[in-house]
Amino acid sequence: MKCENCGHELVAGASFCGDCGAAYTPPHAAPMPPVPPTPPHPVNDVSPPPQQPVDPYASQQYAPAPLPPQPQPQPMYQSPPPQPYYPYPGYVPAPKYNEMAIVAAIMIIFFAPLSIIFGFIALGQIKRSNEQGKTLAVVGIVFGFLSVLFFVIYIGILLATLPNSY
C-alpha cells in the first residue's frame, strides 16, 4: 500500500501516512452514506409511546451459584510497627511580668529612691523565677538614680544661689 498523497509505503493497518500525515482509508472500506434528516413532526401528530422491550429471562428464577472458597492472600511484607502517639502540646501561657519590676517603673514618677530599691529587688526575683520584666527593673533603677542625681544637683544649685545672711 502506498500513500495517495506522497507515494510513501504505508505500514499495514495504518490510518495515517507516517511521512506526510495524510489520512488513509483502505480501499475495501466504503465510506458511510450520510444520514438523511428526519422531517419535522406536525404539532397535532400524536404518536404512540415506544414499547418497552420484553425481557424473556425476567420470569425465570435462578438460584445464585455458591462461590468457591477463596484462599487468603499472604502478605508480601510485614507492616511496620505502629508509631508512638505524641499528643499535641497544650496551651503554654507566656511568662508573666514581675510585679516588683512594674512597681519600680511606676515609682519613678512618685518617689525615685523607692524605684531604685524595687528595681534591685525585682532583678533578684527575675533571676530566680525566670519571669519577664528585666527591662522594667533596669529602667526603674537607671531613672531612679538619675532622678536622685538631678535632685541633688538642684539642691546644690539652690543652696549656692541663696544669699549668705550671717
C-alpha angles and dihedrals in degrees: 000000000000131000111258090215105048105005094240116151110258125221114245111269094013119145095195135038111256092213106044101012095235116154115254125207116190114240094237092058110081117203116255115254115244117263111249114237116255116244115248117259118239117246094244093051108107112187121192116258114262116266119246113241113253115241106223092197097052095090096050119093117220124189113222112252114240113250117239114248112269119222114240110248116239116230113254092216138013117262114241118258115266116271118248115259115245111186120219113266114256127240110296112198119221115260111269127242119258110253094217090056090054091048090048091055092047096046090063086079098047110029120358099198090059089050089060093049095046091046093057092045089051093051090055092049092047092054091053101040102033092230126154123255105080090129092052091051093049091047089052092051096045097045090042091057091044091051092050091046093051090046091053091047091048092051090047092052090045092053092045093055096048114105116251108243107180 
